[in-house]
Amino acid sequence: MVLLQVKRGDEVLFLFETSVKEKTDVVLRDLVALHNGQLKIQRVCMEIEELAEHGTMLPGEMLGLNEEQREELKLKDVYSDKCIPSGGFTINKDPLLRRNGQQPTEAMQKVLTGAIADAKAMVDRRLAKSSKTLTLKIIEEALNLLRGAVTIVYPMQLPPHDTIRMEFTNTEDLTGTQASKEVIEPSKAQFWFAGRQMLMGKVMSEYLGLNDKTKVVVKLNQLGDGPPAREAVISDPMRKEMMAAAFRRQEELKAHLLELFKVGISGK
């Protein structure tokens, strides 16, 4: 199997295992799903951290309003009495005015934070340095882990407008957010190898050759981004090693010439 080191820009996202016989369409589809899956897990983890601190999300019309403003407008969070965390809650008001302030008990917080830590570790981009590949199954398992933890703490489910529930049901709306700029739209996805775009309808071997036991760098981007910067022919560690070797050789040559000069002087 060929090992793809997948990058976006200069950042390594993950390692992916495939075959030179696989179709480019299939590989690109999986790479985009993995990248977007990593981003989804990051977003869900961030929101669950807020859930553990400040409870469920307020309805859209109440977001950003303080208590006085809500009372003045006669707005009420009807889900605050329905979506109560297991074991009860204490009040911990949300300074961002996004969540209802009903913080789960310490034991339930640990259920959530433990799942966050495990899910993050499963899709950590640093795993690529340890030669560990990422698969769609791992993405699914990480999401199921987070979903399970939320269900334990909120067996009656989260409100339908809560970002976490919307992420789990793939109905999230990222319009106008920074996250929308990070997600790659499958219909606009592209990937590149050695400065060449890998076109759809091809086979991976047309770009990588027939060696099915190699490791190469491919880069993801979107239509309109333009060609990504080509990888350096020589890596930084190799370049430094070569420079050090050249310096040692130069010093050895100087020492040798100095020795010859001394011998010449003494011969006279």
GUNU-345022 format. One line per 3 residues: number of its first residue (from 1); for each residue z, x, y of C-alpha. Coordinates in nm, 4 decimals. Each point is the difference from the previous one (the first is absolute). Example, Ala and Ser with C-alpha at 12.3 -4.5 7.8 and 13.67 -1.06 7.14 Angstrom:
2
1) 0.7800,1.2300,-0.4500; -0.0660,0.1370,0.3440 .
//
This chain:
268
1) 0.0000,0.0000,0.0000; -0.0771,0.1169,0.3539; 0.2899,0.0082,0.2461 .
4) -0.0640,-0.1231,0.3538; 0.2265,0.1171,0.2798; -0.0434,-0.2905,0.2387 .
7) 0.0372,0.0582,0.3726; -0.0322,-0.1997,0.3175; -0.0537,0.2423,0.2815 .
10) 0.2003,0.3106,-0.0899; 0.2793,-0.1867,-0.1788; 0.0145,-0.0068,-0.3790 .
13) 0.0578,-0.3583,-0.1137; 0.0159,0.0319,-0.3791; -0.1621,0.1403,-0.3123 .
16) -0.2319,-0.2245,-0.2000; -0.1382,0.0569,-0.3467; -0.3507,-0.1183,-0.0870 .
19) -0.3142,0.1061,-0.1874; -0.3257,0.1529,0.1213; -0.1673,-0.2807,-0.1951 .
22) 0.1679,-0.2693,0.2111; -0.1957,-0.1931,0.2622; 0.0695,0.0843,0.3633 .
25) 0.0534,-0.3703,0.0795; 0.2838,-0.0265,-0.2510; 0.1681,0.3210,0.1154 .
28) -0.0156,-0.0942,0.3691; 0.1367,-0.3473,-0.0728; 0.2998,0.1509,-0.1806 .
31) 0.0612,0.2671,0.2661; 0.0067,-0.2601,0.2765; 0.2321,-0.2254,-0.2031 .
34) 0.2383,0.2931,-0.0563; -0.0019,0.1027,0.3651; 0.0561,-0.3542,0.1241 .
37) 0.2623,-0.0479,-0.2722; 0.1937,0.3022,0.1236; -0.0086,-0.1424,0.3519 .
40) 0.1132,-0.3451,-0.1186; 0.2993,0.1479,-0.1799; 0.0948,0.1963,0.3120 .
43) -0.0197,-0.3166,0.2121; 0.2005,-0.2069,-0.2485; 0.2676,0.2694,-0.0266 .
46) 0.0370,0.0108,0.3787; 0.0411,-0.3772,0.0149; 0.2466,-0.0101,-0.2897 .
49) 0.2103,0.2593,0.1839; 0.0165,-0.2497,0.2877; 0.0693,-0.2835,-0.2443 .
52) 0.3000,0.1892,-0.1382; 0.1350,0.0487,0.3520; -0.0833,-0.3243,0.1792 .
55) -0.1043,-0.2659,-0.2524; -0.3148,-0.2125,-0.0128; -0.2696,-0.0189,0.2663 .
58) 0.0133,-0.2633,0.2715; -0.2841,-0.2534,0.0372; -0.2843,0.1158,0.2228 .
61) 0.0982,-0.2177,0.2972; 0.3493,0.1571,0.0053; -0.0989,0.3653,-0.0201 .
64) 0.1222,0.2034,0.2968; 0.2218,-0.2786,0.1351; 0.3746,0.0382,0.0445 .
67) 0.2487,-0.2728,-0.0928; 0.0079,-0.1537,0.3476; -0.3769,-0.0266,0.0136 .
70) -0.0114,-0.1579,-0.3457; 0.2599,-0.2582,0.1009; -0.1791,-0.0736,0.3254 .
73) -0.3245,-0.0595,-0.1894; 0.1893,-0.1853,-0.2755; -0.1386,0.2272,-0.2702 .
76) 0.1741,0.0241,-0.3357; -0.0599,0.2227,-0.3027; -0.0028,-0.2635,-0.2735 .
79) -0.0209,0.2710,-0.2668; 0.3292,0.1658,0.0966; 0.1861,-0.2590,-0.2098 .
82) -0.2515,0.0060,-0.2864; -0.0602,0.3729,-0.0473; 0.3537,0.1313,-0.0363 .
85) 0.0436,0.3342,-0.1815; 0.1915,0.0118,-0.3286; 0.3702,0.0511,0.0612 .
88) -0.0170,-0.1216,0.3579; -0.0473,0.1953,0.3207; 0.1584,0.1435,0.3117 .
91) -0.1450,-0.0219,0.3494; -0.1843,0.3096,0.1181; -0.2260,-0.0984,0.2893 .
94) -0.3465,0.1463,0.0160; -0.0484,0.1969,0.3254; -0.3765,-0.0579,-0.0337 .
97) 0.0518,-0.3793,-0.0219; -0.2263,-0.0254,-0.3062; 0.2509,-0.0924,-0.2715 .
100) 0.2809,-0.2572,-0.0217; 0.2921,0.2463,-0.0213; 0.1286,-0.1202,-0.3394 .
103) 0.0607,0.3361,-0.1662; 0.0406,-0.0020,-0.3814; 0.3196,0.1334,-0.1568 .
106) 0.0361,0.3722,-0.0604; -0.0727,-0.0434,-0.3715; -0.3232,-0.1870,0.0736 .
109) -0.0965,0.2576,0.2619; 0.0238,0.2658,-0.2707; -0.2358,-0.2010,-0.2220 .
112) -0.2568,0.0015,0.2798; 0.0430,0.3604,0.1128; -0.0065,0.1238,-0.3603 .
115) -0.3328,-0.1743,-0.0598; -0.1367,0.1436,0.3245; 0.0902,0.3549,-0.1027 .
118) -0.1544,-0.0409,-0.3461; -0.3204,-0.1630,0.1284; -0.0508,0.2677,0.2660 .
121) 0.0462,0.2747,-0.2591; -0.2634,-0.1578,-0.2251; -0.2750,0.0236,0.2638 .
124) 0.1174,0.2989,0.2043; -0.2943,0.2040,0.1277; 0.1879,0.3187,-0.0842 .
127) -0.0491,-0.0794,-0.3696; -0.3489,0.1466,0.0339; 0.1584,0.3430,0.0445 .
130) 0.1649,-0.0451,-0.3405; -0.3375,-0.0845,-0.1585; 0.1107,-0.3597,-0.0652 .
133) -0.2776,-0.2582,0.0189; 0.0218,-0.3463,0.1534; -0.1245,-0.3084,-0.1824 .
136) -0.0388,-0.3675,0.0813; 0.2620,-0.0715,-0.2658; 0.2541,0.2103,0.1907 .
139) -0.0779,-0.1896,0.3214; 0.0501,-0.3302,-0.1827; 0.3267,0.1186,-0.1566 .
142) 0.1353,0.1117,0.3374; -0.0822,-0.3368,0.1570; 0.1574,-0.1839,-0.2950 .
145) 0.3130,0.2110,0.0402; 0.0296,-0.1008,0.3650; -0.0827,-0.3628,-0.0769 .
148) 0.2664,-0.0076,-0.2713; 0.2685,0.1405,0.2281; -0.0780,-0.2543,0.2724 .
151) 0.0133,-0.2818,-0.2583; 0.3434,0.1156,-0.1187; 0.1353,-0.0085,0.3543 .
154) -0.1921,-0.3123,0.1047; -0.0471,-0.2135,-0.3152; -0.1095,-0.2952,0.2185 .
157) -0.2829,0.2219,0.1349; -0.0544,0.1181,0.3542; -0.1372,-0.2321,0.2697 .
160) -0.3796,-0.0415,-0.0268; -0.0445,0.1691,0.3392; 0.2009,0.3104,-0.0945 .
163) -0.2221,0.3069,0.0071; 0.1340,0.1190,-0.3355; -0.0934,-0.3221,-0.1796 .
166) -0.3422,0.0058,0.1658; -0.0541,0.3580,-0.1173; 0.0921,-0.0959,-0.3568 .
169) -0.2510,-0.2876,0.0067; -0.2671,0.2079,0.1779; -0.0081,-0.2402,0.2963 .
172) 0.1259,0.2501,0.2579; -0.1702,0.0080,0.3389; -0.0214,0.3530,0.1387 .
175) -0.2183,-0.0926,0.2978; 0.0878,0.2025,0.3075; 0.2457,0.2280,-0.1792 .
178) -0.0075,0.3734,-0.0595; -0.0048,-0.0776,-0.3720; -0.3395,-0.1690,0.0388 .
181) -0.1460,0.3329,0.1142; 0.1284,0.1775,-0.3112; -0.1255,-0.2466,-0.2607 .
184) -0.3553,0.0578,-0.1241; -0.2130,-0.3109,-0.0320; -0.1684,0.0190,-0.3441 .
187) -0.3368,-0.1176,0.1334; -0.0005,0.2828,0.2570; 0.1404,0.2766,-0.2212 .
190) -0.1745,0.3324,-0.0508; 0.0851,0.3194,-0.1812; -0.1294,0.3527,0.0350 .
193) -0.0216,0.3211,-0.1998; -0.0937,0.3399,0.1439; -0.1325,-0.1608,0.3182 .
196) -0.2221,-0.2463,-0.1882; 0.0579,-0.3725,-0.0095; 0.0297,-0.1243,-0.3576 .
199) -0.2327,-0.2987,-0.0022; 0.0444,-0.3199,-0.1960; -0.2074,-0.0608,-0.3114 .
202) 0.0339,0.3602,-0.1066; 0.1947,0.1803,-0.2717; 0.2718,0.2518,0.0900 .
205) -0.1825,0.2792,-0.1860; -0.2824,-0.0203,0.2534; 0.2414,0.1510,0.2511 .
208) 0.2561,0.1867,-0.2101; -0.2174,0.1303,-0.2817; 0.0658,-0.0473,-0.3712 .
211) 0.3258,0.1982,-0.0226; 0.2578,-0.2649,-0.0873; 0.2933,0.2404,0.0260 .
214) 0.0124,0.0930,0.3648; 0.1933,-0.0830,0.3168; -0.1807,-0.0889,0.3237 .
217) 0.0868,-0.1339,0.3449; -0.1477,-0.3317,0.1119; 0.0608,-0.1655,0.3358 .
220) 0.0348,-0.3698,0.0810; -0.1033,-0.1635,0.3237; -0.1629,-0.3121,0.1375 .
223) -0.3471,-0.0870,0.1187; -0.0291,0.1144,0.3592; 0.2519,0.2847,-0.0312 .
226) -0.2737,0.2578,-0.0475; 0.0015,0.2880,-0.2489; 0.3470,0.1481,-0.0559 .
229) 0.0564,0.3695,0.0647; -0.1118,0.2146,-0.2914; 0.2618,0.1766,-0.2054 .
232) 0.0414,0.3701,0.0687; -0.1820,0.2078,-0.2600; 0.3092,0.2204,-0.0205 .
235) 0.3433,-0.1606,0.0034; 0.2681,0.1226,0.2423; 0.2145,0.1614,-0.2733 .
238) -0.3055,0.1778,-0.1419; -0.1107,0.1101,0.3476; 0.3454,0.1455,0.0744 .
241) 0.0013,0.1765,-0.3344; -0.3427,0.1499,0.0679; 0.1075,0.1142,0.3470 .
244) 0.3126,0.1628,-0.1437; -0.2067,0.1743,-0.2677; -0.2459,0.1265,0.2629 .
247) 0.2864,0.1297,0.2132; 0.1532,0.1839,-0.2990; -0.3389,0.1501,-0.0812 .
250) -0.0414,0.1116,0.3611; 0.3432,0.1654,-0.0009; -0.0761,0.1742,-0.3294 .
253) -0.3285,0.1258,0.1433; 0.1772,0.1312,0.3112; 0.2556,0.1803,-0.2159 .
256) -0.2764,0.1481,-0.2139; -0.1962,0.1252,0.3028; 0.3165,0.1456,0.1504 .
259) 0.0691,0.1844,-0.3234; -0.3546,0.1414,-0.0021; 0.0421,0.1070,0.3617 .
262) 0.3258,0.1819,-0.0832; -0.1643,0.1774,-0.2954; -0.2893,0.1068,0.2244 .
265) 0.2350,0.1402,0.2638; 0.2052,0.1951,-0.2550; -0.3234,0.1395,-0.1576 .
268) -0.0961,0.1610,0.3268 .
//
